Amino acid sequence: MTQPGTIDRQPGTPRTVAAVLGSGSWGTTFAAVLADAGCEVRLWGRDPDVVAQVNTERRNDKRLPGIELPHGIRATTDARDALAGAGIVVVAVPSQSARETLAALREHVEPHAVAVSLMKGVELTSDERMSEVVADALALPESRIAVVSGPNLAREIAEHQPTATVVSSTDPGTAALVAAACTTGYFRPYTNADVIGVELCGAVKNVIALAVGMAQGRGFGLNTTATIITRGLVEITRLGLALGADPATFPGLAGMGDLVATCSSPLSRNHTLGKHMGQGLSLDEAIAATGGTAEGVKSCRSVLDLARKAGVDMPITAGVFAVLHEGLPVDDMARALLSRPQKAESVA
């Protein structure tokens, strides 16, 4: 019998077929990882020029210039074509439009497929994590949902620089299936059952990266950067514990690992956009200079709303929101954070 998430291409020889929804930098990179791991990959994108280049040149110069993609990826603008026969459905579309995109495709998902979220954020309209959005939109049980998160800077992975990541699912079999489908010589997945903690780390780290970028844009150095990263991790942990996450998740790959990578790298759009704002650009100007918006710009609102509902104090997140959406000057945010009441560091 064919196992969930695989398609029995030949008697007794199941082969994993994966559909990747979204041809951005991370979606294309993960499609390449899956292909390198031996999967048959169908990459869905809306841009016909991108699709044509992937198919004829094995490149996506719009999102990953200079990267040659592996054999085993077929691109298409027809989502139904991508989903046909796919046992693994990877979702790499913008988080705030994911529900609408996926709901339109629900009937085309194979009956026993598992869905994998690469998205990092919290939905504005519902305060739901991305795995919850995927489950709702595709009408799948949580046991058939997985999340991939960690220090996943797409460009570095596309260049085959070694990295580890986390595959999280409430079902051990689903996590193991997805991990096996994306294991390569340069991409090493670990499994984790704490979906709540893994997803919250992925969402909030973008907000903290904006704060680090703002500080560096103002000319502040490594002391400030280290302070924001470590206190940012406190905020992430505080929210996660209030919502039932496992404390062991936060110092791991999905927590501190992803936070350090996103806050430190010029490849991070959140870090770059924050830096432009720290240099005095308006939000619209920073978005233009970055070449598009960053996930944390929108998710800071939903993360802050989630924190307030849970009764959790997140001063860095609140400060970033105030700078981005209420016009608070970056210097005023810094002063407000430093003037908070003194307390012991061990008091979260």
C-alpha positions as CSV (number, residue, x, y, z in Angstrom):
1,M,0.0,0.0,0.0
2,T,1.2,3.5,-0.8
3,Q,2.1,5.5,2.3
4,P,0.5,8.9,2.8
5,G,2.7,11.5,1.1
6,T,4.1,9.2,-1.5
7,I,2.9,8.1,-4.9
8,D,3.5,4.5,-6.0
9,R,5.1,5.1,-9.4
10,Q,6.1,1.4,-9.9
11,P,4.9,-1.6,-8.0
12,G,6.7,-1.7,-4.7
13,T,8.7,1.4,-5.4
14,P,7.1,4.5,-4.0
15,R,8.5,7.8,-5.2
16,T,7.8,11.1,-3.5
17,V,6.1,13.7,-5.7
18,A,6.1,17.2,-4.4
19,A,4.2,20.3,-5.5
20,V,5.7,23.6,-4.4
21,L,3.2,26.5,-4.5
22,G,5.2,29.7,-4.9
23,S,8.2,30.5,-7.1
24,G,9.8,33.2,-4.9
25,S,13.3,32.8,-3.6
26,W,12.5,30.4,-0.7
27,G,9.9,28.4,-2.7
28,T,12.4,27.9,-5.6
29,T,15.2,27.1,-3.2
30,F,13.1,24.5,-1.4
31,A,12.0,23.0,-4.7
32,A,15.7,22.6,-5.5
33,V,16.3,20.9,-2.1
34,L,13.5,18.5,-2.7
35,A,14.8,17.7,-6.2
36,D,18.4,17.2,-4.9
37,A,16.8,14.8,-2.3
38,G,15.4,12.7,-5.1
39,C,11.8,14.0,-5.3
40,E,9.9,14.7,-8.5
41,V,9.0,18.4,-8.1
42,R,6.4,20.6,-9.7
43,L,6.9,24.3,-9.0
44,W,3.9,26.5,-9.4
45,G,4.3,30.2,-10.0
46,R,2.1,33.0,-11.4
47,D,4.8,34.7,-13.5
48,P,5.0,33.0,-16.9
49,D,8.5,34.4,-17.6
50,V,9.8,32.8,-14.4
51,V,8.1,29.5,-15.2
52,A,9.5,29.5,-18.7
53,Q,13.0,30.2,-17.5
54,V,12.9,27.4,-14.9
55,N,11.8,25.0,-17.6
56,T,14.2,26.0,-20.4
57,E,17.3,27.2,-18.5
58,R,16.9,25.7,-15.0
59,R,17.2,29.2,-13.5
60,N,15.1,31.8,-11.7
61,D,17.1,34.9,-12.2
62,K,14.3,37.1,-10.9
63,R,14.6,35.6,-7.4
64,L,17.9,33.6,-7.4
65,P,20.2,35.2,-10.0
66,G,23.1,33.1,-11.0
67,I,21.8,29.9,-9.4
68,E,21.5,26.8,-11.6
69,L,18.6,24.6,-10.5
70,P,18.8,20.8,-10.4
71,H,17.1,18.5,-12.8
72,G,13.8,17.1,-11.5
73,I,11.9,20.5,-11.3
74,R,9.1,21.2,-13.7
75,A,7.5,24.6,-13.4
76,T,3.9,25.5,-14.3
77,T,1.5,28.4,-14.1
78,D,-1.4,25.8,-13.6
79,A,-1.7,25.0,-9.9
80,R,-4.0,22.0,-10.7
81,D,-1.2,20.6,-12.9
82,A,1.3,21.0,-10.1
83,L,-0.9,19.3,-7.5
84,A,-1.9,16.3,-9.6
85,G,-0.4,13.2,-8.0
86,A,1.5,15.2,-5.4
87,G,1.8,13.5,-2.1
88,I,3.6,16.5,-0.5
89,V,2.2,20.0,-1.0
90,V,4.7,22.8,0.0
91,V,3.2,26.2,0.6
92,A,5.5,29.2,0.0
93,V,3.1,32.0,-0.9
94,P,2.8,35.3,0.9
95,S,1.4,34.6,4.3
96,Q,-1.4,37.2,4.3
97,S,-2.8,35.9,1.0
98,A,-2.3,32.2,1.8
99,R,-5.9,31.5,2.9
100,E,-7.4,32.8,-0.3
101,T,-4.9,31.2,-2.5
102,L,-5.2,27.8,-0.9
103,A,-9.0,27.7,-0.5
104,A,-9.2,28.0,-4.3
105,L,-7.0,24.9,-4.7
106,R,-8.5,22.7,-2.0
107,E,-10.4,20.3,-4.3
108,H,-7.2,19.6,-6.3
109,V,-5.1,18.4,-3.4
110,E,-4.6,14.6,-3.4
111,P,-6.7,12.8,-0.7
112,H,-3.7,11.5,1.3
113,A,-1.3,14.4,0.7
114,V,0.5,16.2,3.5
115,A,1.0,20.0,3.4
116,V,4.2,21.8,4.4
117,S,4.2,25.4,5.4
118,L,7.4,27.4,4.6
119,M,5.6,30.7,5.6
120,K,6.5,32.7,8.7
121,G,3.9,35.0,10.1
122,V,0.6,35.3,11.9
123,E,-2.6,36.0,9.8
124,L,-3.8,39.6,10.4
125,T,-7.5,38.8,10.2
126,S,-7.6,35.8,12.5
127,D,-4.3,35.8,14.6
128,E,-3.8,32.2,13.4
129,R,-0.4,30.7,12.8
130,M,0.3,29.6,9.2
131,S,-0.1,25.9,9.9
132,E,-3.6,26.7,11.2
133,V,-4.4,28.8,8.1
134,V,-3.2,25.9,5.8
135,A,-5.2,23.4,7.7
136,D,-8.4,25.5,7.5
137,A,-7.9,26.5,3.9
138,L,-7.2,23.0,2.6
139,A,-9.5,21.2,5.1
140,L,-6.7,19.0,6.4
141,P,-6.3,17.6,9.9
142,E,-3.3,18.9,11.9
143,S,-1.7,15.5,11.7
144,R,-1.1,16.1,7.9
145,I,0.5,19.5,8.4
146,A,4.2,20.1,8.8
147,V,6.2,23.3,9.2
148,V,9.8,23.9,8.1
149,S,11.7,26.6,9.9
150,G,15.2,27.5,11.1
151,P,18.2,29.4,9.8
152,N,16.9,29.3,6.2
153,L,18.4,32.1,4.2
154,A,17.4,31.0,0.8
155,R,20.4,32.3,-1.1
156,E,22.9,30.4,1.1
157,I,20.9,27.2,0.8
158,A,20.6,27.6,-3.0
159,E,24.4,27.8,-3.1
160,H,24.6,24.5,-1.2
161,Q,26.1,26.1,1.9
162,P,25.5,23.6,4.8
163,T,22.7,24.3,7.1
164,A,20.2,22.5,9.4
165,T,16.5,23.2,9.8
166,V,13.5,22.0,11.8
167,V,10.6,20.0,10.4
168,S,7.8,20.2,12.9
169,S,4.5,18.3,13.0
170,T,2.1,17.0,15.7
171,D,2.4,13.7,13.9
172,P,5.8,12.0,14.1
173,G,5.1,10.1,10.8
174,T,4.4,13.3,8.9
175,A,7.5,15.0,10.3
176,A,9.6,12.0,9.4
177,L,8.1,11.8,5.9
178,V,8.9,15.5,5.1
179,A,12.3,15.3,6.7
180,A,13.2,12.3,4.5
181,A,12.0,14.2,1.4
182,C,14.3,17.1,2.0
183,T,17.5,15.6,3.3
184,T,20.5,16.3,1.2
185,G,24.3,16.5,1.7
186,Y,23.9,20.2,2.5
187,F,20.4,20.4,4.1
188,R,20.0,18.6,7.4
189,P,16.5,18.5,8.9
190,Y,15.7,17.7,12.5
191,T,12.2,16.9,13.6
192,N,10.3,18.6,16.4
193,A,6.7,18.1,17.7
194,D,6.3,21.7,19.0
195,V,4.5,23.3,16.1
196,I,3.4,26.3,18.2
197,G,6.9,27.2,19.4
198,V,8.5,26.6,16.0
199,E,6.0,28.8,14.2
200,L,6.0,31.6,16.8
201,C,9.8,31.7,16.5
202,G,9.6,32.0,12.8
203,A,7.0,34.8,13.0
204,V,8.5,37.0,15.7
205,K,12.1,36.7,14.6
206,N,11.2,38.9,11.6
207,V,10.0,41.6,13.9
208,I,13.2,41.4,16.0
209,A,15.3,41.6,12.8
210,L,13.5,44.8,11.9
211,A,14.6,46.2,15.3
212,V,18.2,45.1,14.8
213,G,18.2,46.7,11.3
214,M,16.8,50.0,12.7
215,A,19.5,50.0,15.3
216,Q,22.3,49.3,12.9
217,G,20.9,51.9,10.5
218,R,21.3,54.5,13.3
219,G,25.0,53.5,13.6
220,F,24.7,51.4,16.7
221,G,27.2,48.5,17.1
222,L,27.4,44.9,18.3
223,N,26.5,45.6,21.9
224,T,23.1,47.0,20.8
225,T,22.6,44.2,18.3
226,A,23.4,41.5,20.9
227,T,21.0,43.2,23.4
228,I,18.1,43.3,20.9
229,I,18.7,39.7,19.8
230,T,18.9,38.3,23.4
231,R,16.0,40.4,24.7
232,G,14.1,39.6,21.5
233,L,14.5,35.9,22.3
234,V,13.0,36.6,25.7
235,E,9.9,38.1,24.0
236,I,9.6,35.1,21.7
237,T,9.9,32.7,24.6
238,R,7.4,34.6,26.8
239,L,4.8,34.6,24.1
240,G,5.4,30.9,23.2
241,L,5.2,29.7,26.8
242,A,1.9,31.6,27.2
243,L,0.5,29.8,24.2
244,G,1.7,26.3,25.3
245,A,5.0,25.9,23.5
246,D,7.9,23.7,24.6
247,P,10.6,25.7,26.3
248,A,13.3,23.6,24.6
249,T,12.3,25.0,21.2
250,F,13.6,28.5,21.8
251,P,17.3,28.0,22.2
252,G,17.3,25.6,19.3
253,L,17.5,26.0,15.5
254,A,14.0,27.4,15.0
255,G,14.5,29.8,17.9
256,M,18.0,31.2,18.5
257,G,19.3,29.7,15.3
258,D,16.8,31.4,13.0
259,L,16.9,34.6,15.1
260,V,20.7,35.0,14.8
261,A,20.7,34.4,11.0
262,T,17.8,36.7,10.3
263,C,19.1,39.5,12.5
264,S,22.7,39.3,11.2
265,S,22.5,38.8,7.5
266,P,22.1,41.4,4.7
267,L,20.3,38.7,2.9
268,S,17.4,39.1,5.3
269,R,14.7,41.5,3.9
270,N,13.5,42.3,7.4
271,H,17.0,43.3,8.5
272,T,17.6,45.3,5.3
273,L,14.3,47.2,5.5
274,G,14.8,48.0,9.2
275,K,18.3,49.3,8.4
276,H,16.8,51.7,5.7
277,M,14.3,53.0,8.2
278,G,17.1,53.5,10.8
279,Q,18.9,55.6,8.1
280,G,15.9,57.9,8.0
281,L,13.7,56.6,5.2
282,S,10.0,56.4,5.5
283,L,8.3,53.0,5.4
284,D,7.3,53.4,1.7
285,E,10.9,54.6,0.9
286,A,12.4,51.7,2.8
287,I,10.1,49.2,1.0
288,A,11.2,50.6,-2.3
289,A,14.9,50.5,-1.4
290,T,14.6,46.9,-0.2
291,G,12.9,45.9,-3.4
292,G,9.6,44.9,-1.8
293,T,8.1,44.6,1.6
294,A,9.3,42.3,4.4
295,E,7.1,39.8,6.3
296,G,7.7,41.5,9.7
297,V,6.1,44.8,8.5
298,K,2.7,43.2,8.5
299,S,3.2,40.4,11.0
300,C,4.3,42.8,13.8
301,R,0.7,44.0,14.0
302,S,-0.7,40.4,14.3
303,V,2.0,39.3,16.7
304,L,1.4,42.3,18.9
305,D,-2.4,41.6,18.8
306,L,-1.8,38.0,19.7
307,A,0.5,39.0,22.6
308,R,-2.1,41.5,24.0
309,K,-4.8,38.8,23.9
310,A,-2.5,36.5,25.8
311,G,-1.5,39.2,28.3
312,V,2.1,39.1,27.3
313,D,4.4,42.1,27.4
314,M,6.5,42.5,24.2
315,P,8.2,45.9,24.3
316,I,10.5,45.4,21.3
317,T,7.6,44.2,19.1
318,A,5.5,47.1,20.3
319,G,8.3,49.6,19.5
320,V,8.8,48.2,16.0
321,F,5.0,48.5,15.4
322,A,5.0,52.1,16.6
323,V,7.9,53.0,14.3
324,L,6.4,51.3,11.3
325,H,2.8,52.1,11.6
326,E,2.5,55.1,14.1
327,G,5.3,57.3,13.0
328,L,7.4,56.9,16.2
329,P,11.1,58.0,15.5
330,V,13.6,55.2,15.9
331,D,15.5,57.2,18.5
332,D,12.4,57.6,20.6
333,M,11.8,53.8,20.4
334,A,15.4,53.2,21.7
335,R,14.9,55.7,24.6
336,A,11.6,54.1,25.5
337,L,13.1,50.6,25.7
338,L,16.1,51.8,27.8
339,S,13.9,53.7,30.2
340,R,11.8,50.7,31.2
341,P,11.7,49.8,34.9
342,Q,14.8,47.9,36.2
343,K,14.5,44.3,37.1
344,A,16.5,41.1,37.3
345,E,17.4,39.5,34.0
346,S,16.0,36.2,35.1
347,V,12.6,37.8,35.4
348,A,11.3,37.4,31.9
